[in-house]
Amino acid sequence: MKKSVNDKFLTVIQKNTFYFFDSKFEEGYEGYINSLKETLLIVKNKVETEGLKKEIFEWLLTEKENGLRALLALTGFSNEYLKRLTTIIRIVDNPELNKLVFKQKWYNENNPDNIQEWSDDKISNLIQKNEYFRKGMVNIFFEGGSIPFLANTIPLFELKKLSISKLKFEIPELIDTLIRYKEKGSYSGMKENNPETLVAEILSRQDITYETGDLKELIVNAPANKRTMDFIIPNKKNPLIIAESSFLATTSSGQGDKSKTEISIDTLLKAHYPKAKFIGFIDGIGWYVRKGDLKRMVTGYEDVFTFHSDELKRFEQLLIETFRK
């Protein structure tokens, strides 16, 4: 018998579980959490009795199955951020950073221009098998915050997690870790933390207006392929520059689809807004390590910029040339 709308409605209301959980999974995961806690208590005891030594944390990474996870939990440094940092270390050639992580002892990639991000298993295996990589990772947590290159590359919110005080289990630093865990989502989502604000600031400084949203001609002529534009400069009625922004700090399987979309949008804009320049702000390590998708992505734009200070100046010059003629 076919159920009425009200019957289906009442099913959801009356049989609502509120929060789904699987008891077996919860018990298993609670065991994992307890393992991390007990591991950190052992480390805390070692630090208190033996003093703060790098060897203690090398022991942690070598002897404890979840040693790396425990170290990340103590400092608040996420696994994903560690993967990004490992990639950056492999990419750049900074003498002080190289020395800190013993890079010459574990780095042997033949084609550094085509670097792919390492998996969790790759990093874990290298920690176990290469003592210099392991020592380098420990050094990052002990001294990373003092390296000028990292201080200028990593946001302060994350850099503060590389504090030797956290490794001492000092109460204020543990509270700091808790707060950063709690506020990470809010911090990431704040408008002021979006690199697009830099573009808006340049437009404001040049006293140039912009709009966001859909373009009328695309709504009418290509409703299935239209997309919301980040910057329509100076307005939707007479756009001279249309800019899209894609800053990726992580890799994503959707990057390939995104690059295809931008190419199709470029074709539409050329047909319906021939006077407008379609440009992109493409930046972030997520694009750096997906060079195939990056090459496809940039073909969809007349020009591309990053959020590097030099590139922002070049964008500002484009505005001057476009609107001061």
C-alpha positions in Angstrom: 0.0 0.0 0.0 1.3 3.4 -1.0 2.1 5.6 2.0 0.7 9.1 2.1 3.0 12.1 2.5 1.9 12.5 6.1 2.7 8.8 6.9 6.2 9.2 5.5 6.6 12.5 7.4 5.6 10.8 10.6 8.0 7.9 10.0 10.9 10.3 10.0 9.6 12.2 13.0 8.6 9.2 15.2 11.4 6.8 14.3 14.2 9.4 14.3 17.5 8.1 15.8 18.7 11.6 16.3 22.4 10.6 16.1 23.5 7.5 14.3 26.3 5.4 15.8 27.4 1.8 15.5 28.2 0.3 18.9 31.0 -2.0 17.6 32.6 0.8 15.7 32.4 3.1 18.7 34.0 0.5 21.0 36.8 -0.1 18.5 37.5 3.6 18.0 37.4 4.2 21.7 40.2 1.6 22.0 42.2 3.6 19.5 41.6 6.9 21.4 42.6 5.2 24.6 45.8 3.9 23.0 46.8 7.4 22.0 46.1 8.7 25.5 48.2 6.0 27.1 51.0 6.5 24.7 51.1 10.2 25.5 51.1 9.5 29.2 54.1 7.3 28.7 55.9 10.1 26.8 54.9 12.6 29.4 56.4 10.4 32.1 59.6 10.0 30.1 59.9 13.8 29.6 59.3 14.4 33.3 61.9 11.8 34.5 64.5 12.1 31.7 64.1 15.7 30.6 63.0 16.9 27.2 65.0 15.0 24.6 64.6 14.5 20.9 65.5 10.8 21.5 62.2 10.3 23.4 60.2 11.4 20.4 62.3 9.4 18.0 61.5 6.4 20.2 57.8 7.4 20.0 57.9 7.4 16.2 59.8 4.1 16.0 58.4 1.9 18.7 54.7 2.9 19.0 52.3 1.9 16.2 50.4 5.2 16.5 53.4 7.2 17.5 53.0 9.8 14.8 49.3 10.2 15.5 50.1 10.7 19.1 52.7 13.4 18.3 50.2 15.2 16.1 47.5 15.0 18.8 49.9 16.5 21.3 50.8 19.5 19.1 47.5 19.9 17.3 49.3 19.6 13.9 47.0 17.8 11.5 48.0 14.8 9.5 47.0 16.6 6.3 49.1 19.6 7.2 52.1 17.4 7.9 51.7 15.9 4.4 51.6 19.4 2.9 54.7 20.4 4.8 56.5 17.2 3.7 55.7 18.1 0.1 57.0 21.7 0.6 60.2 20.4 2.1 60.8 18.2 -1.0 60.0 21.1 -3.3 62.1 24.0 -1.9 65.8 24.2 -1.6 66.4 26.2 1.6 69.8 25.5 3.2 68.6 26.0 6.7 65.5 23.9 6.3 67.5 21.2 4.4 70.0 20.9 7.3 67.2 20.8 9.9 65.5 17.8 8.2 68.7 16.0 6.9 67.2 16.3 3.5 70.3 15.0 1.7 70.0 11.7 3.6 66.5 10.7 2.4 65.7 12.9 -0.6 66.6 11.1 -3.9 63.7 11.9 -6.3 64.9 12.1 -9.9 62.3 14.6 -11.2 61.6 17.2 -8.5 59.6 19.2 -11.1 57.0 16.5 -11.2 56.5 15.8 -7.4 53.5 13.9 -6.3 52.2 14.1 -2.8 53.3 11.2 -0.5 50.6 8.9 1.0 50.3 8.3 4.7 51.8 4.9 4.3 54.8 6.3 2.4 55.5 8.8 5.2 55.0 6.1 7.9 57.3 3.6 6.2 60.0 6.2 5.7 59.8 7.2 9.4 60.4 3.6 10.3 63.1 2.8 7.8 65.1 6.0 7.5 66.5 7.3 10.8 67.4 10.7 9.2 63.9 11.3 7.9 62.6 10.4 11.4 65.1 12.7 13.0 64.1 15.4 10.6 60.4 15.1 11.5 61.2 15.4 15.1 63.4 18.4 14.5 60.4 20.1 12.7 58.4 19.8 15.9 61.3 21.0 18.1 62.7 23.8 15.9 60.5 24.3 12.9 59.0 27.5 14.4 62.5 29.1 14.3 63.2 28.6 10.6 62.6 31.9 8.7 61.4 30.1 5.6 58.7 28.2 7.5 57.8 31.3 9.5 57.2 33.1 6.1 55.3 30.2 4.5 53.1 28.6 7.2 50.2 30.6 8.6 50.9 31.7 12.2 47.8 29.7 13.3 49.6 26.6 12.3 53.2 27.7 13.0 52.3 28.1 16.7 51.7 24.4 16.9 55.4 23.8 16.3 56.3 24.8 19.8 58.8 23.1 22.0 56.6 24.0 25.0 53.9 21.6 23.7 56.4 18.8 23.8 57.0 19.5 27.5 53.3 19.0 28.2 53.1 22.4 29.7 49.5 23.2 30.7 49.1 26.5 28.9 50.4 24.9 25.7 48.0 22.0 26.1 45.1 24.5 26.5 46.4 26.2 23.4 46.2 22.9 21.5 42.6 22.4 22.7 41.6 25.9 21.6 43.2 25.6 18.2 41.4 22.2 17.6 38.1 23.9 18.6 38.6 27.0 16.5 40.1 25.4 13.4 36.8 25.3 11.5 36.0 28.9 12.3 39.5 30.1 11.5 39.4 28.4 8.1 35.9 29.7 7.2 36.5 33.4 8.1 36.2 35.7 5.1 39.3 37.6 6.2 41.3 34.3 5.8 40.2 34.0 2.1 42.9 35.1 -0.4 40.1 36.6 -2.5 40.0 39.5 0.0 43.4 40.6 -1.5 41.8 41.0 -4.9 38.9 42.9 -3.4 41.3 45.2 -1.6 43.2 46.0 -4.8 39.9 46.8 -6.6 38.9 49.1 -3.7 42.3 50.8 -3.7 41.9 51.5 -7.4 38.3 52.7 -6.9 37.0 50.0 -9.3 33.7 48.3 -8.7 32.9 44.6 -9.1 30.0 42.3 -8.8 29.7 38.5 -8.2 27.1 36.0 -9.5 25.7 34.9 -12.8 26.1 36.7 -16.1 22.8 37.5 -17.9 23.9 36.3 -21.4 25.0 32.9 -20.0 21.7 32.5 -18.1 19.8 33.1 -21.3 22.0 31.2 -23.8 23.7 28.5 -21.7 21.7 27.9 -18.5 23.1 24.4 -18.1 26.7 25.5 -18.3 26.7 28.9 -16.5 28.4 29.3 -13.2 28.8 31.9 -10.5 31.7 34.2 -11.2 33.9 35.5 -8.3 34.7 38.9 -9.8 32.8 40.6 -12.6 34.7 43.9 -13.1 33.3 46.6 -13.1 29.8 45.2 -13.4 27.6 42.5 -15.0 26.2 44.8 -17.6 29.6 45.7 -19.2 32.3 43.4 -17.9 35.8 44.1 -18.9 37.5 41.6 -16.7 36.0 38.4 -15.3 38.1 36.7 -12.7 37.8 33.3 -11.0 39.7 32.2 -7.9 40.9 28.7 -7.0 43.3 28.4 -4.0 43.8 24.8 -3.1 45.8 23.8 0.0 44.9 20.2 -0.5 44.6 17.9 -3.5 41.2 16.8 -4.7 39.9 14.3 -7.3 37.6 17.1 -8.5 40.4 19.2 -9.8 40.2 17.6 -13.2 36.5 18.3 -13.5 37.1 21.9 -12.4 39.7 22.4 -15.1 37.3 21.1 -17.8 34.6 23.5 -16.5 36.8 26.5 -16.8 37.7 25.7 -20.4 34.0 25.5 -21.3 33.3 28.7 -19.5 36.1 30.4 -21.5 34.4 29.4 -24.8 31.1 30.8 -23.6 32.6 34.1 -22.5 34.4 34.6 -25.8 31.1 34.1 -27.6 28.9 36.3 -25.4 31.3 38.7 -23.8 34.1 39.2 -26.4 35.3 42.4 -24.8 36.0 40.8 -21.4 39.3 39.2 -20.4 38.8 35.9 -18.5 41.5 35.5 -15.9 42.2 33.2 -13.0 43.8 33.3 -9.6 45.3 29.8 -9.3 47.4 29.1 -6.3 48.2 26.7 -3.5 50.2 23.5 -3.1 47.1 21.5 -4.1 47.6 22.7 -7.7 51.4 22.4 -7.5 51.3 18.7 -7.0 48.6 18.1 -9.6 50.4 19.5 -12.6 48.4 17.6 -15.2 45.2 19.2 -13.9 47.0 22.6 -13.5 48.0 22.6 -17.2 44.4 21.9 -18.3 43.1 24.5 -15.8 45.3 27.4 -17.1 44.3 26.8 -20.7 40.9 28.1 -19.8 42.1 31.6 -19.0 43.6 34.5 -21.0 46.0 35.0 -18.1 46.6 33.6 -14.6 47.9 35.1 -11.4 48.8 33.8 -8.0 48.5 35.5 -4.7 52.2 36.2 -4.5 53.0 39.9 -3.9 54.6 40.2 -7.4 51.6 38.7 -9.1 49.2 41.0 -7.2 51.2 44.0 -8.4 50.9 42.6 -11.9 47.1 42.3 -11.5 46.9 45.8 -10.3 48.9 47.0 -13.3 46.3 45.1 -15.5 43.6 47.1 -13.9 45.4 50.4 -14.4 46.0 49.5 -18.1 42.3 48.5 -18.6 40.5 51.3 -16.8 42.9 54.2 -17.2 43.0 54.2 -21.0 
